[in-house]
């Protein structure tokens, strides 16, 4: 049994000030190697994945006590995945399960009654490689689903599009994955935080090999890759931070939180419109020793689950 801590993040009438409150301590039967949330046709679902067994637990996220309610599922993702994350395609939720060692990506369609369907299997063991990615992110660019991948040990970076096909062979879904951009960055980038301005995709990233903090922008034409918007930006404790996560406030204002395991310090930061910096709207102390943080939103309220 493990106990998590749930916090709310609420804008105040005072400009530049965010209120942070502890609202509960939900109990879980076990810890998880991967956690993610997704919108299941209007119900927000938390997925907890256990790497050694392949088991998944699912929970409905609520706007009042008990805050989290376990619900049954028949997900069959298999063992050994390093990350699990959601995306929406053809009006249907999916999960991307990724394994770094062998570079396997499995794209699972999900049903409304929490069942995983047969996946599309994709991997590439020659250039451009899918192996050993330290960052894997699903996103949407002008209606086009894509996967971004980066290897922080050698700097290889790629974008793959996910597209629908007329029909599929066998039991796999009618999807196809294609590489549209393969490039070389410096090694050492970590703690990515992806956010949107309008329909444009951006991300904050930190380099721990040659200390630096950047905000980059995805080109509308994914084959043109990314371009740097701001570099050598000042982020408090940028080389010591353990977790950085984005979240959205109000009608779509991008924020990110930072967290340090040792002392539980959390900062809540609103990204400036020129993407050349941010305003810190709260610095607070949360639970220490946390390994995963899951920000999510129900209605107009933002939450952060610390586990």
C-alpha positions as CSV (number, residue, x, y, z in Angstrom):
1,X,0.0,0.0,0.0
2,X,1.3,3.5,-0.8
3,X,-0.2,6.9,-0.1
4,X,0.0,9.7,-2.7
5,X,-0.6,13.4,-2.1
6,X,-3.1,15.4,-4.2
7,X,-2.8,19.2,-4.6
8,X,-4.8,21.8,-6.4
9,X,-3.4,24.8,-8.3
10,X,-5.7,27.7,-8.6
11,X,-5.3,31.2,-10.1
12,X,-6.1,34.1,-7.7
13,X,-7.5,37.5,-8.4
14,X,-4.1,38.9,-7.7
15,X,-2.1,38.9,-10.9
16,X,0.9,36.6,-11.0
17,X,-0.1,34.6,-7.9
18,X,-1.2,31.0,-7.9
19,X,-2.7,29.3,-4.9
20,X,-1.5,25.8,-3.9
21,X,-3.5,23.6,-1.5
22,X,-3.3,20.0,-0.4
23,X,-6.7,18.4,-0.7
24,X,-6.2,14.7,-0.1
25,X,-4.0,11.6,0.3
26,X,-5.4,8.9,-2.0
27,X,-4.2,5.3,-1.2
28,X,-3.0,2.9,-3.9
29,X,-2.4,-0.8,-3.5
30,X,1.1,-0.6,-5.2
31,X,3.5,1.8,-6.8
32,X,3.8,2.0,-10.6
33,X,6.6,2.2,-13.1
34,X,4.6,4.4,-15.5
35,X,1.6,6.7,-14.9
36,X,-0.5,8.7,-17.4
37,X,-3.9,10.2,-17.8
38,X,-6.3,10.4,-20.7
39,X,-9.8,11.6,-21.5
40,X,-12.0,8.5,-21.9
41,X,-15.0,10.0,-23.7
42,X,-15.5,12.7,-21.0
43,X,-14.2,10.8,-18.0
44,X,-10.6,11.4,-17.0
45,X,-8.7,8.1,-16.4
46,X,-5.5,7.5,-14.6
47,X,-3.5,4.5,-15.8
48,X,-0.9,2.9,-13.6
49,X,1.5,0.4,-15.3
50,X,3.7,-2.2,-13.7
51,X,6.7,-3.1,-15.9
52,X,7.6,-6.5,-14.4
53,X,4.1,-8.0,-14.5
54,X,2.6,-6.0,-17.4
55,X,-0.5,-5.3,-15.2
56,X,-2.4,-2.1,-15.5
57,X,-4.7,-0.5,-12.9
58,X,-7.1,2.2,-13.9
59,X,-8.8,4.9,-11.8
60,X,-11.5,7.5,-12.5
61,X,-10.3,11.0,-11.4
62,X,-13.0,12.8,-9.5
63,X,-13.7,16.5,-8.5
64,X,-14.4,15.7,-4.9
65,X,-13.6,13.1,-2.2
66,X,-12.5,10.3,-2.5
67,X,-10.8,12.1,-5.6
68,X,-9.8,8.8,-7.1
69,X,-11.9,5.7,-7.7
70,X,-10.5,2.4,-9.1
71,X,-12.4,1.0,-12.1
72,X,-11.9,-2.3,-13.8
73,X,-10.1,-2.7,-17.2
74,X,-9.0,-5.4,-19.6
75,X,-5.8,-3.7,-20.8
76,X,-3.3,-6.2,-22.2
77,X,-0.1,-4.2,-22.9
78,X,2.4,-6.8,-22.0
79,X,5.6,-6.6,-19.9
80,X,8.7,-4.5,-20.2
81,X,7.6,-1.1,-21.3
82,X,9.6,1.9,-20.2
83,X,6.9,4.5,-20.9
84,X,3.2,4.5,-21.6
85,X,1.4,7.6,-22.9
86,X,-1.8,8.6,-24.5
87,X,-2.9,10.1,-27.8
88,X,-6.2,10.6,-29.6
89,X,-6.7,9.6,-33.2
90,X,-9.8,9.1,-35.3
91,X,-11.9,10.2,-32.3
92,X,-10.5,7.3,-30.3
93,X,-8.1,7.2,-27.4
94,X,-4.8,5.2,-27.9
95,X,-1.8,4.3,-25.7
96,X,1.7,4.3,-27.0
97,X,3.9,1.8,-25.1
98,X,7.7,2.2,-25.7
99,X,10.7,0.0,-24.8
100,X,14.1,1.7,-25.1
101,X,16.3,-1.4,-25.3
102,X,14.8,-2.8,-28.4
103,X,13.1,0.3,-29.7
104,X,9.7,-1.2,-29.9
105,X,6.6,1.0,-30.1
106,X,3.2,-0.5,-29.7
107,X,0.2,1.7,-30.6
108,X,-2.9,0.3,-28.7
109,X,-6.4,1.5,-29.6
110,X,-8.6,1.7,-26.5
111,X,-12.4,1.1,-26.1
112,X,-14.8,3.1,-23.9
113,X,-15.1,0.2,-21.6
114,X,-11.4,0.2,-20.9
115,X,-10.2,-2.6,-23.1
116,X,-7.1,-2.5,-25.2
117,X,-7.4,-3.7,-28.8
118,X,-4.7,-5.3,-31.0
119,X,-1.8,-2.9,-31.5
120,X,0.3,-1.6,-34.4
121,X,3.9,-2.7,-33.8
122,X,6.7,-0.4,-35.1
123,X,10.4,-0.3,-34.6
124,X,13.6,0.7,-36.5
125,X,17.0,-0.8,-35.6
126,X,18.8,1.0,-38.4
127,X,19.0,4.8,-39.0
128,X,16.8,6.6,-37.9
129,X,16.8,4.4,-34.8
130,X,13.9,4.0,-32.4
131,X,16.2,2.4,-29.8
132,X,17.5,4.0,-26.6
133,X,15.2,7.1,-26.7
134,X,15.2,9.0,-23.4
135,X,12.3,11.2,-24.5
136,X,9.2,10.0,-26.3
137,X,6.2,12.3,-26.8
138,X,3.0,12.1,-28.7
139,X,1.5,15.3,-30.0
140,X,-0.6,16.8,-32.8
141,X,0.4,19.3,-35.4
142,X,-2.4,20.9,-37.5
143,X,-4.4,17.7,-37.1
144,X,-1.4,15.4,-37.8
145,X,-0.5,13.0,-35.0
146,X,3.2,12.5,-34.5
147,X,5.8,11.0,-32.1
148,X,8.9,13.0,-31.1
149,X,11.9,11.0,-29.9
150,X,15.3,12.0,-28.5
151,X,18.4,10.1,-27.3
152,X,20.2,12.1,-24.7
153,X,23.4,10.0,-24.8
154,X,24.2,10.7,-28.5
155,X,21.9,13.6,-29.4
156,X,19.9,11.8,-32.1
157,X,16.4,13.3,-32.6
158,X,13.5,12.2,-34.8
159,X,9.9,12.9,-35.6
160,X,7.5,10.1,-36.9
161,X,4.0,10.8,-38.1
162,X,1.1,8.5,-37.3
163,X,-1.5,8.3,-40.1
164,X,-4.6,6.3,-40.8
165,X,-4.8,3.9,-43.8
166,X,-7.7,2.6,-45.8
167,X,-7.5,-0.8,-44.2
168,X,-5.0,-3.0,-42.3
169,X,-3.7,-6.5,-42.6
170,X,-4.5,-9.0,-39.8
171,X,-5.7,-7.7,-36.5
172,X,-3.5,-4.6,-36.3
173,X,-5.3,-1.2,-36.5
174,X,-5.3,0.8,-39.8
175,X,-2.3,3.0,-38.9
176,X,1.1,3.7,-40.4
177,X,4.2,5.3,-38.8
178,X,6.7,7.1,-41.0
179,X,9.9,9.1,-40.2
180,X,9.7,12.6,-41.5
181,X,12.6,14.2,-39.7
182,X,16.0,12.9,-38.5
183,X,18.5,15.2,-37.1
184,X,21.4,15.6,-34.7
185,X,21.4,17.7,-31.5
186,X,23.8,18.0,-28.7
187,X,23.6,15.2,-26.2
188,X,22.5,15.9,-22.6
189,X,19.0,17.4,-23.1
190,X,16.5,16.3,-20.5
191,X,13.4,17.3,-18.5
192,X,11.3,18.2,-21.5
193,X,8.0,20.1,-20.9
194,X,5.8,20.3,-24.0
195,X,3.1,23.0,-24.3
196,X,1.0,24.8,-26.9
197,X,0.4,28.4,-27.9
198,X,-2.7,28.4,-30.0
199,X,-2.2,25.4,-32.2
200,X,1.6,25.7,-32.2
201,X,3.8,23.2,-30.3
202,X,6.7,24.3,-28.1
203,X,8.8,22.7,-25.5
204,X,11.1,23.6,-22.7
205,X,14.3,21.5,-22.3
206,X,17.3,21.5,-20.0
207,X,20.9,20.5,-20.9
208,X,22.9,18.9,-18.1
209,X,26.0,18.1,-20.2
210,X,26.6,21.8,-21.2
211,X,24.3,23.7,-18.9
212,X,21.6,25.5,-20.8
213,X,17.8,25.9,-20.8
214,X,16.0,26.4,-24.1
215,X,12.4,26.8,-25.5
216,X,12.0,25.4,-28.9
217,X,9.2,25.4,-31.5
218,X,8.0,22.6,-33.8
219,X,7.7,23.8,-37.4
220,X,4.2,23.5,-38.9
221,X,5.8,21.3,-41.6
222,X,7.1,18.5,-39.4
223,X,9.7,17.6,-42.0
224,X,11.5,20.9,-41.1
225,X,12.0,19.8,-37.5
226,X,12.3,22.3,-34.7
227,X,13.8,25.7,-34.2
228,X,15.2,27.4,-31.1
229,X,13.1,30.3,-29.8
230,X,15.0,31.2,-26.6
231,X,18.4,29.9,-25.3
232,X,20.3,30.3,-22.0
233,X,17.1,31.1,-20.2
234,X,17.3,31.4,-16.4
235,X,15.6,28.6,-14.6
236,X,16.1,28.4,-10.8
237,X,18.1,25.2,-9.9
238,X,18.1,24.1,-13.5
239,X,20.9,21.6,-13.0
240,X,19.5,20.2,-9.8
241,X,15.8,19.8,-10.6
242,X,14.4,16.3,-10.6
243,X,11.0,16.8,-12.4
244,X,9.6,19.4,-14.8
245,X,6.0,19.1,-16.0
246,X,3.8,21.4,-18.1
247,X,0.1,22.2,-17.4
248,X,-2.5,24.5,-18.8
249,X,-4.5,27.1,-16.9
250,X,-7.7,29.0,-17.7
251,X,-8.5,29.2,-21.4
252,X,-5.1,27.8,-22.5
253,X,-2.3,29.6,-20.7
254,X,0.9,27.4,-20.6
255,X,2.6,26.8,-17.3
256,X,5.2,24.4,-16.0
257,X,6.1,23.1,-12.5
258,X,9.5,22.2,-11.2
259,X,10.2,19.8,-8.3
260,X,13.2,18.9,-6.2
261,X,13.1,15.5,-4.5
262,X,15.4,16.4,-1.6
263,X,13.4,19.2,-0.1
264,X,10.0,19.0,-1.9
265,X,10.3,22.5,-3.4
266,X,7.8,23.2,-6.1
267,X,7.6,26.2,-8.4
268,X,4.7,27.1,-10.6
269,X,5.7,29.1,-13.6
270,X,3.6,31.0,-16.3
271,X,5.3,31.0,-19.7
272,X,5.6,34.5,-21.3
273,X,4.0,35.1,-24.7
274,X,7.4,35.7,-26.4
275,X,8.7,32.3,-25.0
276,X,11.7,34.1,-23.8
277,X,11.1,33.5,-20.1
278,X,8.4,32.9,-17.4
279,X,7.0,34.4,-14.2
280,X,7.1,32.2,-11.1
281,X,3.6,32.5,-9.5
282,X,4.2,30.2,-6.5
283,X,7.1,28.6,-4.7
284,X,5.8,26.0,-2.2
285,X,6.9,22.9,-0.3
286,X,5.3,19.6,-1.2
287,X,5.9,16.0,-0.2
288,X,9.6,14.9,-0.5
289,X,11.0,11.8,-2.1
290,X,8.4,11.7,-4.9
291,X,9.3,9.9,-8.1
292,X,6.3,10.8,-10.3
293,X,4.0,13.8,-10.6
294,X,0.8,13.7,-12.7
295,X,-0.8,17.1,-13.5
296,X,-4.3,17.0,-14.8
297,X,-7.4,19.1,-15.1
298,X,-11.1,18.5,-14.3
299,X,-13.4,21.3,-15.4
300,X,-11.6,24.6,-14.5
301,X,-9.6,23.1,-11.7
302,X,-5.9,22.0,-12.0
303,X,-4.6,19.1,-9.9
304,X,-1.2,17.6,-9.3
305,X,-0.9,14.0,-8.0
306,X,2.4,13.3,-6.2
307,X,3.4,9.6,-6.0
